[in-house]
Amino acid sequence: MKYPAMVNTLLAALLSLAATTAIASDAPAAVHKAAPAPASAANHGPAAIKEDTTHASKTPETLQPSIHPLRKQVAHAAAPVRTSSHAPAHGSNKTASHKTRPHKPAAVHRSHAAHDDHDHGGEVGKVQNLVKAMLAANSNYMKRNNSAYFDKFASKQTPRAMVVTCADSRVQSNAFHGDAVNDLFMVRNIGNQLATSEGSVEYGVRHLNTPLLMFVGHAVCGAVAAASGDFSKLERPIQKELLTINIPKGINVNEGALMNVNNQVDAAMLKFGGEVESGKLAVIGAFYDFRNDFKQGKGKLIITNINGETDPAKLAALTKAGNFFNAATGMSAAPAAGH
C-alpha cells in the first residue's frame, strides 16, 4: 500500500516538474515572438525618418515678397513686447536678459538721430528745412487765393487734359502751365509711360472726359538711359517698369526719349482709337528741353507728335492752325462741351 502511494507522489512531482518546464519553455518563446516587433519598429523608424527627410528636401523654397519697410518696422517694434510677456513663463533671468539685448542698438540709434538733429547739413536737417519751406509756401498759397478760388473745384474736378510726365524732379507742370489746379489730371512715372499707369490714364480719358492726352518726355531722361543699357542688377520693381520702355540698346538718350514718346502716343491711339477717330480726343507727344539740346531755348516744350504725325514741318503747321484733333486724317474737331 505504501509503494503505490510513493509512486503517486513521484508521479505528482514529475507532473509538477513537467508543468514548470513547460512554463519556462513557453516564456522564451513569448519573448522571442515579441522581439521582432521592436526590431521591426527599429527598422521602420530610420526608414520613416529617411522618407520624411526626402519629402522635406523636395518641398520648394518659399520666396518672400518685396519687403515693405513700414511693415517690417512695426513687426520689429512689437518683438520686445512679445518677449517680455513670455519671460515670466520661462522663469529664467538669463533668458530675460538675452531678450532685452536688442534694445541697446535702438538706444544707440536714437542717440545718433539726436546728434543729427543739430547737423543741418545732414538728412534730418534737409528734411526739416524742406518741410518748413513747404508749409510756408502753402501758407502763402492760401493767402493768395480766396475762398471763391477753392469753391470752384471743392466738389468736382473738371480737368481739360490728361498729362503723363516723367517722375523726374526737373519736370514739373509749372514749366508749361500757369496754374494746373483742376486743369491737368497729372500722372507721373519713370519714362512717362502708358503701360505702367494705364488705369489712371484711362480714368482721366474715359471718366473725366479730358479731350487732350499728352505725354511729356524730357532731356537726359534717366529712365530712358537705363532702359537703353543693362538694368539687370537694378531692383525687380524698377526692372519691371523699364521693360515697357521699348527702345534699342545703346541709343542716344535724347533720341531714345523722343522714340519713347512716339511709342506712348502710338499705344494710346490703339487703346483710345474710338475717341481719336471720332474727334473727341487729341493725343500729343512733347519733349521738355531744359538743357537746350535742340537749340530752341532752355525750358522749351517742343511738340513732337500729334495723333501719330511726327514730321516737323507738318507739326509746325498743325500747331499754328490749332489742329490737334484727328490730325492724321486732316480732320479737326472742337473740344467737348464744358471744357
WOMO-V508546 format. One record per pair of residues at least 4 apart in sequence whose C-alpha atoms are under 8 Angstrom apart, sorted by sequence separation. I is the first residue (numbers start at 1). J is the second residue. D is the distance in whole Angstrom. If there is no record, write none. Layout:
BEGIN
i/j/d
I/J/D
I/J/D
END
This chain:
BEGIN
i/j/d
1/5/7
2/6/6
3/7/6
4/8/6
5/9/6
6/10/6
7/11/6
8/12/6
9/13/6
10/14/6
11/15/6
12/16/6
13/17/6
14/18/6
15/19/6
16/20/6
17/21/6
18/22/6
19/23/6
20/24/6
21/25/6
22/26/6
23/27/6
24/28/7
25/29/7
26/30/6
27/31/6
28/32/6
29/33/6
30/34/6
31/35/6
32/36/7
33/37/8
34/38/8
35/39/6
36/40/6
37/41/6
38/42/6
39/43/6
40/44/6
41/45/6
42/46/7
43/47/7
44/48/6
45/49/6
46/50/6
47/51/6
48/52/6
49/53/6
50/54/6
51/55/6
52/56/6
53/57/6
54/58/6
55/59/7
68/72/6
69/73/6
70/74/6
71/75/6
72/76/6
73/77/6
74/78/6
75/79/6
76/80/8
77/81/8
78/82/7
79/83/6
80/84/6
81/85/6
82/86/6
83/87/6
84/88/8
86/90/7
87/91/7
88/92/8
92/96/6
93/97/6
94/98/6
95/99/6
96/100/6
97/101/7
100/104/8
102/106/7
103/107/6
104/108/6
105/109/6
106/110/6
107/111/6
108/112/6
109/113/6
110/114/6
111/115/6
112/116/6
113/117/6
114/118/7
115/119/7
116/120/7
120/124/7
121/125/6
122/126/6
123/127/6
124/128/6
125/129/6
126/130/6
127/131/6
128/132/6
129/133/6
130/134/6
131/135/6
132/136/6
133/137/6
134/138/6
135/139/6
136/140/6
137/141/6
138/142/6
139/143/6
140/144/6
141/145/6
142/146/7
145/149/6
146/150/7
147/151/6
148/152/7
149/153/8
150/154/6
151/155/8
153/157/6
167/171/7
171/175/7
173/177/6
174/178/6
179/183/8
180/184/5
188/192/6
189/193/7
193/197/7
194/198/5
197/201/6
198/202/6
199/203/6
200/204/6
201/205/6
202/206/6
203/207/5
204/208/5
205/209/5
206/210/8
217/221/8
220/224/8
221/225/6
222/226/6
223/227/6
224/228/6
225/229/7
226/230/7
227/231/7
234/238/7
235/239/6
236/240/6
237/241/7
238/242/6
239/243/6
240/244/7
241/245/8
247/251/7
251/255/7
252/256/6
253/257/6
254/258/6
255/259/6
256/260/6
257/261/6
258/262/6
259/263/6
260/264/6
261/265/6
262/266/6
263/267/6
264/268/6
265/269/6
266/270/6
267/271/6
268/272/6
269/273/5
272/276/6
273/277/6
274/278/6
275/279/6
276/280/6
289/293/7
292/296/6
296/300/6
305/309/5
306/310/7
310/314/8
311/315/6
312/316/6
313/317/6
314/318/6
315/319/6
316/320/6
317/321/6
318/322/6
319/323/6
323/327/7
326/330/6
327/331/6
335/339/7
67/72/7
87/92/7
90/95/8
119/124/8
120/125/4
121/126/7
145/150/8
153/158/8
166/171/7
174/179/7
202/207/7
203/208/6
204/209/6
205/210/5
220/225/7
226/231/6
234/239/6
251/256/6
268/273/8
275/280/5
276/281/5
289/294/7
292/297/5
305/310/5
309/314/8
310/315/7
318/323/5
319/324/7
326/331/5
327/332/7
116/122/7
119/125/6
120/126/6
165/171/7
174/180/7
204/210/6
205/211/7
275/281/5
276/282/6
292/298/4
304/310/6
309/315/7
318/324/7
325/331/7
326/332/6
116/123/8
117/124/6
118/125/8
173/180/7
189/196/8
194/201/7
205/212/8
232/239/7
269/276/7
276/283/8
290/297/8
291/298/5
292/299/7
325/332/5
326/333/8
87/95/7
116/124/6
117/125/6
189/197/8
205/213/7
231/239/7
248/256/8
289/297/8
290/298/5
291/299/7
292/300/7
304/312/7
324/332/7
325/333/6
87/96/5
116/125/7
247/256/6
289/298/6
290/299/4
306/315/7
318/327/8
323/332/6
325/334/8
187/197/7
289/299/5
290/300/7
305/315/7
288/299/6
289/300/5
304/315/7
84/96/7
247/259/7
288/300/6
289/301/6
303/315/7
83/96/8
187/200/7
247/260/7
288/301/5
289/302/7
187/201/7
246/260/7
269/283/7
287/301/6
288/302/6
84/99/7
227/242/5
245/260/7
268/283/7
286/301/7
287/302/5
83/99/6
226/242/7
227/243/7
286/302/5
287/303/7
246/263/8
286/303/4
287/304/7
307/324/8
227/245/6
265/283/6
285/303/6
286/304/5
306/324/6
307/325/7
309/327/7
80/99/7
185/204/7
223/242/7
227/246/8
228/247/6
265/284/7
284/303/7
285/304/5
286/305/7
307/326/6
309/328/6
80/100/7
227/247/7
228/248/6
229/249/6
265/285/6
284/304/8
285/305/5
307/327/6
308/328/7
163/184/6
165/186/8
167/188/5
224/245/7
228/249/4
229/250/6
264/285/8
284/305/5
285/306/6
306/327/7
307/328/6
161/183/7
162/184/6
163/185/6
164/186/6
165/187/6
166/188/5
167/189/5
168/190/7
193/215/8
227/249/7
228/250/5
284/306/5
306/328/8
159/182/5
160/183/5
161/184/5
162/185/5
163/186/5
164/187/5
165/188/5
166/189/5
167/190/5
192/215/6
228/251/6
262/285/7
283/306/6
284/307/6
158/182/6
159/183/4
160/184/6
161/185/6
162/186/6
163/187/6
164/188/6
165/189/7
166/190/5
167/191/7
192/216/7
261/285/6
282/306/7
283/307/5
157/182/6
158/183/7
159/184/5
160/185/8
162/187/8
164/189/8
166/191/5
167/192/7
192/217/6
228/253/8
261/286/7
282/307/6
159/185/6
165/191/8
166/192/4
191/217/7
165/192/5
166/193/8
164/192/6
165/193/8
225/253/5
228/256/8
153/182/7
164/193/7
224/253/6
258/287/7
164/194/8
191/221/7
225/256/8
276/307/8
191/223/5
221/253/7
224/256/6
190/223/6
191/224/6
220/253/6
221/254/7
224/257/6
219/253/8
220/254/6
219/254/6
218/254/8
221/257/7
224/260/8
164/201/8
220/257/8
219/257/7
269/307/7
162/201/7
218/257/7
269/308/8
217/257/6
265/305/8
284/324/8
217/258/7
266/307/8
283/324/8
162/204/6
265/307/7
266/308/6
282/324/6
283/325/8
161/204/8
162/205/7
217/260/8
262/305/7
265/308/7
282/325/5
217/261/6
281/325/7
282/326/7
196/241/7
216/261/7
280/325/8
281/326/8
215/261/6
258/304/8
262/308/7
279/325/6
171/218/7
279/326/6
162/210/6
196/244/8
278/326/8
159/208/7
161/210/5
163/212/8
164/213/8
195/244/7
215/264/7
276/325/7
277/326/6
158/208/7
160/210/5
161/211/6
162/212/6
163/213/6
164/214/6
165/215/6
166/216/7
215/265/7
276/326/6
159/210/6
160/211/6
161/212/5
162/213/5
163/214/5
164/215/5
165/216/5
166/217/6
190/241/7
191/242/8
193/244/8
160/212/7
161/213/6
162/214/6
163/215/6
164/216/6
165/217/6
166/218/8
190/242/8
193/245/8
279/331/8
161/214/7
163/216/7
168/221/8
279/332/7
280/333/7
191/245/7
279/333/5
280/334/8
281/335/8
279/334/8
280/335/7
280/336/7
213/281/7
217/285/8
219/287/7
191/260/8
192/261/8
211/280/6
212/281/6
213/282/6
214/283/6
215/284/6
216/285/6
217/286/6
218/287/5
219/288/7
194/264/6
211/281/5
212/282/5
213/283/5
214/284/5
215/285/5
216/286/5
217/287/5
218/288/4
219/289/5
193/264/6
210/281/7
211/282/6
212/283/6
213/284/6
214/285/6
215/286/6
216/287/6
217/288/6
218/289/6
219/290/7
212/284/8
214/286/7
216/288/7
218/290/8
219/291/7
194/267/7
194/268/7
219/293/7
171/288/8
175/299/7
211/335/6
176/301/7
211/336/6
211/339/8
210/339/8
160/339/6
159/339/8
158/339/7
END
